[in-house]
């Protein structure tokens, strides 16, 4: 069966960084929006040049409510992101979903290394919040790569989750950090093996990797895990958004 089409209202919007806007949507029919953590939704946009569809990973955790969130990077000259960044609260559009197979069950017991760059963190955020909200004690670790400090979207929330849940930790690595940046530097693939080896010590179950970002990063991390580190393909899950 194809995923359903339904109307949504923009109930809340906020800027997460200088060029990323979070949009919270609510179904106008009041029905729950049922999805699995990690899935995506298509938004149908009435652009000047004609109707267009844009797919976005769902950033919120599934909670059985009519609402869901997405985070959208404004691309210069991109008609879809420009439209959504200017859209006022209360606006109505149509959506199709959920879709996608990049998921992690909230009751999974294996350790998980979440590797994301940019808005690739959004499905990972959904998985992490879903697992922690369900009381998971599985070791969970986020490795999040951005260019600059101000690009670390959801930073306050991530740090609060790490402070509250001993089984969850997060690290940031910056490719263009300021001189006074004291954290990790470079691309995420530089730090994957160290994070993976540490997770291996946390449980008798082997870790799984969940990777989301641009194709170049996703390919590099998969290559590292699969071919250089010998990780079984069943333990490596990925989705790219370009």
C-alpha positions in Angstrom: 0.0 0.0 0.0 1.3 3.5 -0.9 1.8 5.8 2.1 -1.2 8.2 2.7 -1.4 11.8 1.8 -2.8 14.2 4.4 -2.9 17.9 5.3 -0.6 19.4 7.9 -0.4 22.8 9.6 2.8 24.5 10.5 2.3 24.8 14.2 5.7 26.0 15.3 9.0 27.1 13.7 12.4 28.1 15.1 15.9 28.6 13.8 18.4 25.9 15.0 21.4 27.5 13.5 22.1 30.4 11.1 20.8 28.4 8.1 18.7 25.5 9.6 15.0 26.0 10.4 13.0 23.5 12.4 9.4 23.1 11.4 6.8 21.4 13.6 3.8 20.1 11.7 0.4 18.8 12.9 -2.1 16.8 11.0 -5.3 18.8 10.5 -7.5 15.7 10.8 -6.2 15.1 14.3 -5.1 11.5 13.6 -1.9 10.2 15.0 1.1 10.3 12.6 2.5 6.8 13.1 6.0 6.2 11.9 9.2 4.4 12.9 12.2 6.3 14.2 14.4 7.1 11.2 11.8 7.3 8.5 11.1 10.3 6.3 8.1 12.3 5.0 7.5 14.1 1.7 6.2 17.6 1.8 4.1 18.8 -1.2 5.1 22.4 -1.9 3.0 24.8 -4.1 5.9 26.6 -5.7 5.6 29.3 -8.4 7.0 27.0 -11.0 4.6 24.2 -10.1 3.9 21.7 -7.4 7.1 20.0 -6.0 7.8 17.3 -3.5 10.7 17.4 -1.1 11.7 14.5 1.2 12.8 15.2 4.8 13.8 12.9 7.6 11.6 13.1 10.6 13.5 14.7 13.5 11.1 13.9 16.3 10.5 10.6 18.1 7.3 8.7 17.4 4.9 9.4 20.2 1.5 8.5 18.8 0.5 12.2 18.3 -0.6 14.1 15.1 2.7 16.1 15.2 6.1 15.6 13.7 9.2 17.8 13.2 11.7 18.3 10.4 14.9 20.4 10.1 15.6 22.1 6.8 18.9 23.7 5.6 18.4 26.8 3.5 20.1 26.2 0.2 20.9 29.4 -1.7 18.8 29.4 -4.9 16.9 26.3 -3.8 13.2 26.9 -4.3 12.0 24.3 -1.9 14.1 25.3 1.1 13.6 29.0 0.4 9.8 28.5 0.4 9.9 26.5 3.7 12.2 28.9 5.4 9.8 31.8 4.6 6.6 29.9 5.4 4.7 31.5 8.3 3.2 29.5 11.2 -0.3 28.4 10.6 0.3 27.7 6.9 -1.3 24.5 5.4 0.4 22.1 3.0 0.0 18.4 2.2 2.4 15.6 3.2 2.9 12.0 2.2 4.4 9.4 4.5 5.9 7.9 6.4 8.5 6.2 4.1 11.9 4.6 4.4 13.7 1.6 5.8 16.5 3.4 7.7 15.1 2.6 11.2 16.1 1.3 14.6 13.6 -0.4 16.9 13.2 1.5 20.2 13.5 -1.8 22.1 16.8 -2.9 20.3 19.4 -4.0 22.8 22.6 -3.7 20.8 25.0 -0.8 21.3 24.6 1.9 18.6 27.0 4.4 17.1 25.1 7.2 15.4 27.2 9.1 12.9 25.8 12.2 11.3 26.7 15.4 9.6 24.6 18.5 9.1 20.9 17.8 9.1 21.8 14.1 8.8 21.4 14.2 12.5 17.6 14.4 12.3 16.8 10.7 11.9 19.5 9.9 14.4 17.8 12.3 16.9 14.5 10.5 16.3 16.2 7.1 17.0 18.0 8.3 20.1 15.0 10.0 21.6 12.8 7.0 20.9 15.2 4.6 22.5 15.8 6.7 25.6 12.1 7.5 25.9 11.4 3.8 26.0 13.9 3.3 28.8 16.6 1.6 26.7 19.8 0.8 28.6 21.7 -0.1 25.5 25.0 1.9 25.1 24.3 4.7 22.6 26.9 7.1 21.2 26.5 10.0 18.8 29.4 11.3 16.6 28.2 14.5 15.0 30.3 16.4 12.5 29.7 20.1 11.5 31.8 22.9 10.1 31.6 25.4 12.9 30.4 25.5 16.5 27.2 27.3 15.6 26.2 24.5 13.2 25.7 22.0 16.1 21.9 21.9 15.9 20.1 20.4 18.9 23.3 20.8 21.0 21.5 21.9 24.2 19.0 19.0 23.9 21.8 16.5 23.2 23.9 17.6 26.1 20.8 17.4 28.4 20.1 13.9 27.3 23.7 12.9 27.9 23.6 14.3 31.4 20.3 12.5 32.2 21.1 9.1 30.6 24.4 7.4 31.6 24.2 5.1 28.6 24.1 7.9 26.1 27.1 10.1 25.1 27.8 12.5 22.3 30.9 14.0 20.7 31.3 16.8 18.1 34.0 17.1 15.5 34.5 20.4 13.6 36.1 20.7 10.2 36.4 24.5 10.5 36.5 25.1 14.3 37.9 28.3 15.8 41.4 28.3 17.3 39.9 28.0 20.8 37.8 24.9 20.0 39.0 22.2 22.4 37.0 19.3 21.0 37.5 16.9 18.2 38.6 18.2 14.8 38.3 16.9 11.2 35.8 14.8 9.4 33.7 12.2 11.3 35.4 9.3 9.6 38.6 10.2 11.4 37.0 9.4 14.7 34.7 6.5 13.9 37.1 3.6 14.7 38.0 4.9 18.2 34.3 5.4 19.0 33.4 2.0 17.7 36.2 0.2 19.6 35.0 1.9 22.8 31.4 0.7 22.2 32.6 -2.8 21.7 33.7 -2.9 25.3 30.3 -1.8 26.6 28.3 -4.9 25.8 28.6 -8.6 24.8 26.4 -7.7 21.8 28.2 -6.3 18.8 27.5 -2.6 18.0 25.5 -1.3 15.0 26.3 1.8 13.1 23.6 4.3 11.9 25.0 6.8 9.4 23.3 9.7 7.8 24.6 12.7 5.8 25.9 13.5 2.4 26.9 10.7 0.1 30.6 11.3 0.3 30.6 11.0 4.1 28.3 8.0 4.1 30.4 6.2 1.6 33.6 6.9 3.4 32.3 5.7 6.7 30.8 2.6 5.2 34.1 1.8 3.5 36.0 2.2 6.8 33.6 0.0 8.7 33.0 -2.7 6.2 36.4 -3.0 4.4 39.0 -1.7 6.7 37.5 -2.7 10.1 35.7 -5.9 8.9 32.3 -5.0 10.4 29.5 -7.3 9.1 27.1 -5.6 6.7 24.1 -6.4 8.9 25.6 -4.1 11.5 25.9 -1.1 9.2 22.8 1.0 8.3 22.9 4.2 6.3 20.9 6.8 4.5 22.1 9.8 2.4 20.2 12.9 1.5 21.9 14.1 -1.7 
